Amino acid sequence: MRFIDEYRNVDLGQKLVSRIHRVCTQPIKLMEFCGGHTTAILKYGIRQLLPQTVEMLSGPGCPVCVTTNADLDKAIALAHLPNVIITTFGDMMKVPGSYSSLQQAKADGADIRIVYSVRDALDITQNNPKKSVIFIGIGFETTAPTLAASILEAEQKEIKNFYVLSLLKLCPPAIKLLLMIALVGLSEVKLDGIVCPGHVSAIIGSYPWEFIPRQYNIACVISGFEPLDILLSLVMLIDQIELEKPKVEIAYRRGVKPEGNRQAQELMARVFEPTTATWRGIGKVPLGGLKLKKEYERFNAESTFSITPPLPREPKACLCGDILRGAKRPPECKLFGESCTPENPIGPCMVSSEGACAAYFHYGVSYG
Amino acid sequence: MAKTILLAHGSGGKLSHDLIENNLVPPFSNPILNKLDDSAIFELSGRLAFTTDSYVVSPIFFPGGDIGRLAVYGTVNDLAMCGATPFYLSISLIIEEGFPMEELKIIVNSIKEAAERAKVKIVTGDTKVVNRGSADKLFINSSGLGLISSGVNISGSNAHPGDKLILSGTIGDHGIAVMSQREGLKFSSSIESDCAPLHELVTEMLEVSQKIHCLRDPTRGGLATILNELAKQSNVGIWIEEDKIPITNPVRAACELLGFDPLYVANEGKLVAVVAPEDTEAVLNKIKQNQFGVNASIFGEVREEPKGKVIMKMTLGASRLVDMLTGELLPRIC
């Protein structure tokens, strides 16, 4: 099939793999920021094809996983309000909050509907004029522009019953904080290179990553999600590392321009402004999230509805936080595959289709 | 005549009788049903297979079929996967108050046509109407009775190391066809459900081989789930090859777009056969001659190890575990 088979070509894949084996002379640590990359790497068995010297760590790039229990508890509290319809991406349903989950709230009678895009949430809003429809706005720069567009559409069509719980997060500030922590020696993770997110970069471009090679001397390549995309990105990263010339390169040229998608950036900037956000595993990230601007405050679910979520608590022994920082691998968690499985998840990384634990659980075991 | 189904249509009174005698019995008419006694009475001797299934698909109409056709073929296929020739079916309708009579007629007609196509008789049935909101439009339960010829011994626990796996055609068509019609996900495509009766195909396969060890139709949970069932039931390792699994480009594209793995997407007209190696070619050739098996392919084999697991060799050379479906299929968001 066009646009798929080219990027899974066996001959080209083998050439890239042998190039990696030939060129890589030293043990290196790479982080794939994006959960989509973690899943692809495990699903296509790319880890099995790499030399033992190349260590791949998964990063915090999974919007569901970095959503804190406190934020999940807010969503669940909103779901229990009368006359409210919650609209959410499906991945959020099973994520355990402190005491419950959206799935549990739905079973208890809350009206919660899975949507595939925020546009669908707007349709549900228009079809239910007597209800308040709240969209649980998780996501990164990838999701923010469509959410902004829907808010603008709701404003233009004078839709009065549409609200958003903005849990949107911005990726470069989170990486910056991770690298700062590592630099001052507070973290065990010392990286040689980063596989930068493809879809996030399609929106923001490559410039927001420039600080990484400049300030931290770490190689960066923006990658797509097909096997050849990832292998090519690894070749480019290893070349940079071997030459000791770290910079930001785009391997995902069919999706990412250096300047990104200007129109999407403008939409985001019209509706949202950066704010401090708490990421699970990383903590408070300055400018690491997006909140509604003042003029769009009437869409803000948190300030419109009065809720009293419970005091958040974290599950004991769950290593999601460490895993999101790349400090631990999923199999190092005592709960992994034992008490924490995709059917009975304890932490979010076991739930999301982009979660590192789920990816390791489904695809991590290799057979010769 | 009422344009919609009323609670009274299920009350057992006059309206119930009218509905049954005017709308349900005539299309399915046969001497056993027409007696309208509390049970169907008939003679059938030999090794029997008996199955039941409930159909709750939403939406009830989808490209390539509807809930009625599904109820007949799904039950027929459950019998066929045990090597049985289906004879008799029951059809039980649970209808939500307010359901349009026109749609009921379309579905009843679809049941009739499917039963004729599959050469089975509907010999007993029931109709209930529930309050609005207590059911989603229409649910159908269907039980089926079939006869197994002597010498046929098909079971999920019969897979032996060395056996080959045959898939009768492309995967994922039904699930994607249904999903393309779901609220909040509508997309236009040419993908149609593969909903089809497979018992004649099975009969033809059994004519050329007595060494068909397992048969299973990959419905809910898809191919990955039934392979895991077979591996566990037979306590063997199942090894499959990614590039030998037939799949159409539109289904692949839809799966890529939605973040679904086609291995987990439902089918309603496909089967997997586990066959002794010496008979594999003969069975494959026979399957390919049937209209529902044109794209059949040998896609894997049974080994001793790893017991109870399914391993897929991928095109790039690595292998990975293929797990059962956990939870529901959800789209990716990032």
Interface residues (C-beta under 8 A of the other chain):
Chain A: M1 I4 R8 V10 G13 Q14 C34 G35 G36 L42 K43 Y44 G45 I46 Q48 L49 G61 C62 P63 V64 F89 G90 D91 M93 K94 R113 I114 V115 Y116 D120 D123 I124 I138 G139 F140 T142 T143 H199 P227 T341 P342 E343 S353 E354 F361 H362 Y363 G364 V365 S366 Y367 G368
Chain B: G184 L185 N249 R252 A253 E256 L258 G259 P306 I311 M314 T315 L316 G317 A318 S319 R320 L321 D323 T326 G327 E328 L330 P331 R332 I333 C334
